[in-house]
Structure formats: structure tokens, C-alpha cells
Amino acid sequence: MGRLTPPDSLLAHLTPRDRRLFRQFGQGQAIALPRLLVHEAIEHRAAAGPHTIAAEHEGVTLTYGALDRLADQLAARLVRAGVRPGDRVGLFVRRSLPMLVGLLATLKAGAAYVPQDIGITPAAQLRHVMRTARTRVVLTQAKYADRIPSGAGHSLLMIDEPALTPPPSAQATYRPERRPDPDDGAYVLFTSGTTGTPNGVTVTHRNLCNLLLTAPGGLGIGPGQRVAQILNIAFDMAAWEILGCLTGGGTLVIRGKDIAETVRTADVVIATPTVLCGIDPQACTRVRTVAVAGEPCPRPLADLWASRCTFYNCCGPTETTIVNTMHRHRADTGRLTIGRPTPNTTVYVLDAHRRPVPIGETGEMWAGGDCVSAGYLGNATLTAERYVPDPFLGAGRMMFRTRDLGRWTEDGELEHLGRTDDQVKVRGFRVELGAVSSVLESVPGCTRATTLRWDARRLVSFVCPQDVDPERARSTVAAALPYYCVPAAIVPVAALPETDRGKVDRAALLRLTAGASR
């Protein structure tokens, strides 16, 4: 990635100091990548340690050598089924060792994998994914084959037949007809669709290698490190778990039904704050590194884990390749931020006219550099709206509108101030829901809070745990924020409901609110 040297005309409205800090704060460290293809990084690990355990699941293990040979075998089957470089292959599976074989084989064949959890994804969504991604081949497990929507021109390949017995080690390594390009798609992730139809985001090999093969995104994963795999494979943070582990040479511990049991045996944990809230750190003495993303992290949760291990608070939508900012949080610091741009990436805090705002002022965060994915499948209009030419990097680069609000601190850290769609009007006043929740999380004993707009005149907040005093919480908000920010109701709950991606289920909370208002 080139240096951040925007034309002076783009910064003319800023003071000389703010121009300098815009360049200094906005660009991550420039680092040359050791590899530019994800599967080649995994193949390197297999060659260096073929007998190292790559993954374990429910008492069964798979070595790197066996994983690589099985993936070669399946990649050849994919090619015989008509898969060509640039294609997309459905990976409709449940957590398992065959899941890893299918993933790696797809990359070896030069295609992008399209993951869905076959156990919980509705048939209508599977059809939408298959249609949008134009998959011709779907990999699945035999016992779930009847859940795959039938359609003309589709082939099903069972990835657990034959069983996980590697072919003879003398078998030649599979090589595709054309070596993939670093800017080819590695996977297609579909957004959750909570605001409409799920959109498929194409993430490239370069995007992934840029996060996984540099610090801090690599999370120090190496041989001998156990990495928990606890998230839904259709969620982009699961790619951080899986590919981060395998490119680093660690051992992936694929969970069964008990998330906490898996975490207790791991060295590295990647999770949403909602998932992490359900895990007792005192029982996880082995855990040395935790990274959270996907939603704002409560300060009490960050302090709790940061006092016991290396803790990263991170931010970034699917479109910027899992995360594009990271912050090593320490429990004794004065603030919890989302840190700085990851290597070879940029972050700009811009106003409504896409001009940089002065340091310390709030604006919308845009991401640039090697984190910016290749756009939405089959939705040129939305791609053109969210991905635009980057005037600050130039050279044909693109930047992405994150819809996250933020501001730079004086020492070059980014403070996350909620989503642009979290700004609501109440009684005619603009309210940032995240600001209300942050105040509530400062109430002694409150570990988690979420605030929603109840109607045009009222807010409602949910706090954890159930013994939080609503009146004390309400008075704390009243003392810190204007009157129109004070929730009409504060509802203590034992735990906040979760979506299948491990985030707070706001729709479920709204249904609870609707029931309470009747």
C-alpha cells in the first residue's frame, strides 16, 4: 500500500497541526506480507510440521499433513465436478473436521468458499445464498444432504465420504491449472440481513493475509497454541478463528455443545462481547489472548479480561475483512478505544461531505487500504454507494463507508461512538443509543447494557445482571446526560438474548418491550 499523501486541497480546511495528525494517525504500519494466498500459508505449515495437530473435535484429531492431503484429494474432486478458478463453492456444514477439509480444498481449487451453518440456516436463505453466489457445487455432510435446496445444475459433494483417512503420503500434491491471484475471492460472507436481504461480501486472499499474517491480527498464534473455534461459520469472525489458527500453525479446538468447556482448554479466544459475557475468566486459566469485535465492548468486561490476559478490543465490518482497527487494552488505562489502523490499512474520520474533521471531533469512519474487500455480489448499486474511490491514497484505491461514528483522541487512538443508524430522534432530539448504554455500564454492578428506541418519545434500556437497581441506573443517566436521553424504563435481565452470530438480539428485546407495553 502506498503512503498516505493526499493532495493539500483535500486538507485545506484543517489547521497545519490537524493535517499532520491526519496523516500520522490515519495510516497503519506498512509491512510486507510473507505470503499472499491463504492456502499457501497453510500448506507451508503442513510442510514444516506435518505431524502437528491442526484441529481436534469431540476427541478426534487431524494433523496438518493429513489435512493437506485430504484437501488435495477433495480439490481434485471439485475440479472434476467443474469448479474453476474464480468460482464460488457452497460450504454448507456444521462444525467438524470435514468442514476444514472442505474449506481448504475450495481454496486449493482456486475458488471462494461460501459458508453457511446447515443446521440452523432456513432453506429460503440457502436458496438466496446459492442464487446470489451462483454456486454450482455445494459441499456438505451426508446427514445434511436432504436440507440442501435442489436446483438445476447443482452438484452435491459429501465431504465426510470417504472417512477422514488420508490417502497415501506419496500421492502428488494437487496443483490447479491456474494459480489464484491475491485479489481473487477467498470467501463470500453474507451479512446477517437484520436490516433487509443478506448481501454477499467478497473477501480476497490479499485482504485475509493482510490481517492474519501481520501483528497484531495474527494474535501471536503459532505451533503449540490452541485456538478456540466457537463461532458460527457464516460469521466473519469464525474465519479469524479458523484461518488465523491454520495460517499460524496452531491447533484449532472445535467446540461441541459447551462453549465454556472449549474456551477453558484454549490459549487464544476470539469472540463477540455477548459470547464472552457468558464465560467465567477465573475458570480459564490457560487463556492468554482474547480479541473481541462485532459490537461495542462494555468497559467492565474489557477490564475483567485485560487483568488476566492480553486483551484486544477491535472494530470493523465484514466489508473491511473482519477487523481493521485493534487496541491492546489494559485494565489500568483511562479509556477503552478501538485503537489504530491495522498494518497496510487506513482510517479516515470524515464529515458528511467526505472531508476530514479536526482531531477530536466526531465524524463517520471510512476505511482504506488492503482491508477493503471486493464489494457486494450482484448488487452494483449498493457497492457504488458504500465503496468509493479513495482520494487520500489515490492510485485507483477504494475506501469503504463503515457507518461507524468515531473520533481521534489526542494520542492517536480511535474512540468508537456508535453507529450512524444508532442515532435516533426522541422528542425531536438526536440521541446516540451507545452513549446511554455506556453510562449505564458505569453503574456499580452493571456488566452489560443495551438501549433501544421504544417509540417517538421514549427510550428503553436493558441491563445485566438482574439485581441492578433500575432507579440508581436511571439517576446515573439523568446526572450524566440531557433529560431526553433518560430511558423511560430500565429492565434488569439475567442475560441479553443472542443472535446466531453471538451478538445482542435487538429484535428479541423489542418484542419483549412490545409485550411489556400491552
C-alpha positions, 0 to 999 in steps of 0.5 A: 500500500502506498503512503498516505499523501493526499493532495493539500486541497483535500486538507485545506480546511484543517489547521497545519497541526490537524493535517499532520495528525491526519496523516500520522494517525490515519495510516497503519504500519506498512509491512510486507506480507510473507505470503499472499494466498491463504492456502499457501500459508497453510500448506507451508505449515503442513510442510514444516510440521506435518505431524502437528495437530491442526484441529481436534473435535469431540476427541478426534484429531487431524494433523496438518499433513493429513489435512493437506492431503485430504484437501488435495484429494477433495480439490481434485474432486471439485475440479472434476465436478467443474469448479474453476478458478474464480468460482464460488463453492457452497460450504454448507456444514456444521462444525467438524473436521470435514468442514476444514477439509472442505474449506481448504480444498475450495481454496486449493481449487482456486475458488471462494468458499461460501459458508453457511451453518446447515443446521440452523440456516432456513432453506429460503436463505440457502436458496438466496445464498446459492442464487446470489453466489451462483454456486454450482457445487455445494459441499456438505455432510451426508446427514445434511444432504436432504436440507440442501435446496435442489436446483438445476445444475447443482452438484452435491459433494459429501465431504465426510465420504470417504472417512477422514483417512488420508490417502497415501503420503506419496500421492502428488500434491494437487496443483490447479491449472491456474494459480489464484491471484491475491485479489481473487475471492477467498470467501463470500460472507453474507451479512446477517440481513437484520436490516433487509436481504443478506448481501454477499461480501467478497473477501480476497486472499490479499485482504485475509493475509493482510490481517492474519499474517501481520501483528497484531491480527495474527494474535501471536498464534503459532505451533503449540497454541490452541485456538478456540473455534466457537463461532458460527461459520457464516460469521466473519469472525469464525474465519479469524478463528479458523484461518488465523489458527491454520495460517499460524500453525496452531491447533484449532479446538472445535467446540461441541455443545459447551462453549465454556468447556472449549474456551477453558482448554484454549490459549487464544479466544476470539469472540463477540462481547455477548459470547464472552459475557457468558464465560467465567475468566477465573475458570480459564486459566490457560487463556492468554489472548482474547480479541473481541469485535462485532459490537461495542465492548462494555468497559467492565468486561474489557477490564475483567479480561485485560487483568488476566490476559492480553486483551484486544478490543477491535472494530470493523465490518465484514466489508473491511475483512473482519477487523481493521482497527485493534487496541491492546487494552489494559485494565489500568488505562483511562479509556477503552478505544478501538485503537489504530489502523491495522498494518497496510490499512487506513482510517479516515474520520470524515464529515458528511461531505467526505472531508476530514474533521479536526482531531477530536471531533466526531465524524463517520469512519471510512476505511482504506487500504488492503482491508477493503474487500471486493464489494457486494455480489450482484448488487452494483448499486449498493457497492457504488454507494458504500465503496468509493474511490479513495482520494487520500491514497489515490492510485485507483484505491477504494475506501469503504463507508463503515457507518461507524461514528468515531473520533481521534483522541489526542494520542492517536487512538480511535474512540468508537461512538456508535453507529450512524443508524444508532442515532435516533430522534426522541422528542425531536432530539438526536440521541446516540443509543451507545452513549446511554448504554455506556453510562449505564455500564458505569453503574456499580454492578452493571456488566452489560447494557443495551438501549433501544428506541421504544417509540417517538418519545421514549427510550428503553434500556436493558441491563445485566445482571438482574439485581441492578437497581433500575432507579440508581441506573436511571439517576446515573443517566439523568446526572450524566446526560440531557433529560431526553436521553433518560430511558423511560424504563430500565429492565434488569435481565439475567442475560441479553438474548443472542443472535446466531452470530453471538451478538445482542438480539435487538429484535428479541428485546423489542418484542419483549418491550412490545409485550411489556407495553400491552 
